[in-house]
Amino acid sequence: MKKIDLYSIQTQGFCDSAKRLLHDEDISNFEIDMSSAPMLRSEMKREANGMRTLPKIYVNAAHLGGFAELYAMQQFCKLEKLLKD
């Protein structure tokens, strides 16, 4: 299984939805909570080519996108394949 990193903040709906989707799919992830470490936001922004919205989801350090991209992959049965390849 590939490594999933999830940049998020507390009490943000899309962040919560992404965590719930990964949990429901039994996919473990490493959450990077930026609520208590705002200096990580500039790092995340740099890694995401300037995009500032959250969550930011990475698969083996490659930027997947946010919740919308994660949800679309799950709906079209591509998420499991991506994680196993």
C-alpha positions in Angstrom: 0.0 0.0 0.0 1.3 3.5 -0.9 1.8 6.2 1.7 -1.0 8.8 2.0 -0.3 12.2 3.5 -3.2 14.5 4.2 -2.6 18.2 5.0 -5.6 19.5 7.0 -6.9 21.8 9.6 -9.4 21.1 12.4 -13.1 21.9 11.9 -12.9 22.2 8.1 -15.7 20.3 6.3 -13.7 19.0 3.3 -10.8 17.9 5.6 -13.2 16.0 7.8 -14.9 14.4 4.7 -11.5 13.3 3.3 -10.5 11.7 6.6 -13.8 10.0 6.8 -13.7 8.7 3.2 -10.2 7.3 3.8 -11.2 5.7 7.1 -14.4 4.2 5.5 -12.2 2.7 2.7 -9.9 1.3 5.4 -7.0 3.4 4.1 -4.5 4.6 6.7 -3.1 8.0 6.2 -0.6 10.3 7.9 -2.4 13.5 8.8 -0.5 16.7 9.0 -2.6 19.0 11.1 -1.7 22.6 10.2 -4.1 24.1 12.8 -1.3 24.2 15.4 1.6 24.7 12.9 0.7 27.5 10.5 4.3 27.6 9.2 3.5 24.3 7.4 1.0 26.2 5.2 3.8 27.8 3.2 5.5 24.4 2.8 2.2 22.9 1.6 1.5 25.8 -0.7 4.9 25.4 -2.3 4.5 21.6 -2.7 1.0 22.1 -4.3 2.2 24.6 -6.9 0.7 27.6 -5.1 -2.7 26.0 -4.3 -3.9 27.1 -0.9 -7.1 25.2 -0.3 -7.3 22.2 2.1 -7.2 19.3 2.4 -4.1 18.5 0.2 -3.7 14.9 -0.4 -0.4 13.2 -1.5 0.1 9.6 -2.6 3.8 8.7 -2.2 4.7 12.4 -2.2 2.8 13.0 -5.5 0.0 15.6 -5.2 -3.4 13.9 -5.8 -5.5 17.0 -5.1 -8.1 17.8 -2.5 -11.4 16.1 -1.4 -13.1 16.5 -4.8 -10.3 14.6 -6.5 -10.2 11.9 -3.8 -14.0 11.5 -3.9 -14.1 11.3 -7.7 -11.4 8.6 -7.7 -13.4 6.6 -5.1 -16.6 7.0 -7.0 -15.1 5.7 -10.2 -13.3 2.8 -8.4 -9.9 4.2 -9.2 -8.7 4.9 -5.7 -8.0 1.3 -4.7 -6.1 0.7 -8.0 -4.0 3.9 -7.5 -3.0 2.8 -4.0 -2.1 -0.7 -5.1 -0.1 0.1 -8.2 
